[in-house]
Amino acid sequence: MNVYDLKESLERISKIYYCASLVSFSKKDNKKLFENNVLGSTNLVNLAVENKVNKILYVSSVAAIDSKNDNKHY
């Protein structure tokens, strides 16, 4: 979703349940993952602040954890 559509979608919204992201462990998807998951999240949060959204509930998954990381934290 582009930032202009997102901005319009957030008008008169008080809460956001944010569950969307792309999941891939393939290096070829790194750019797409960054654009969607990092820049998309940044745009959403910035526009939520701008539109005075009261709450954002963020849901992630185990797919966000680096499967090759030896430093496991539970």
For each residue, the residues with C-beta under 8 A, 3 or more apart:
1: 5 6 9 40
2: 5 6
3: 6 7 43 47
4: 7 8
5: 1 2 8 9
6: 1 2 3 9 10 43 44 47
7: 3 4 10 11 47 50 51
8: 4 5 11
9: 1 5 6 13
10: 6 7 13 16 47 48 51 53
11: 7 8 51
12:
13: 9 10 16 51 53
14: 53 54 55
15: 53 54 55 56 57
16: 10 13 44 48 53 55 56 57
17: 57 59
18: 41 44 56 57 58 59
19: 59
20: 40
21: 36 37 41 60 64
22: 29 32 33 36 37
23: 61 63
24: 29 32 33
25: 67
26: 29
27: 30
28:
29: 22 24 26 32 33
30: 27 33 34
31: 34 35
32: 22 24 29 35 36
33: 22 24 29 30 36 37 38
34: 30 31 37 38 39
35: 31 32 38 39 40
36: 21 22 32 33 39 40
37: 21 22 33 34 40 41
38: 33 34 35 41 42
39: 34 35 36 42 43
40: 1 20 35 36 37 43 44
41: 18 21 37 38 44 45
42: 38 39 45 46
43: 3 6 39 40 46 47
44: 6 16 18 40 41 47 48 56
45: 41 42 48 49 56
46: 42 43 49 50
47: 3 6 7 10 43 44 50 51
48: 10 16 44 45 51 53 56
49: 45 46 52 53
50: 7 46 47
51: 7 10 11 13 47 48
52: 49
53: 10 13 14 15 16 48 49 56
54: 14 15
55: 14 15 16
56: 15 16 18 44 45 48 53
57: 15 16 17 18
58: 18
59: 17 18 19
60: 21 64
61: 23 64
62: 65
63: 23
64: 21 60 61
65: 62 69
66: 69
67: 25
68:
69: 65 66 72
70:
71:
72: 69
73:
74:
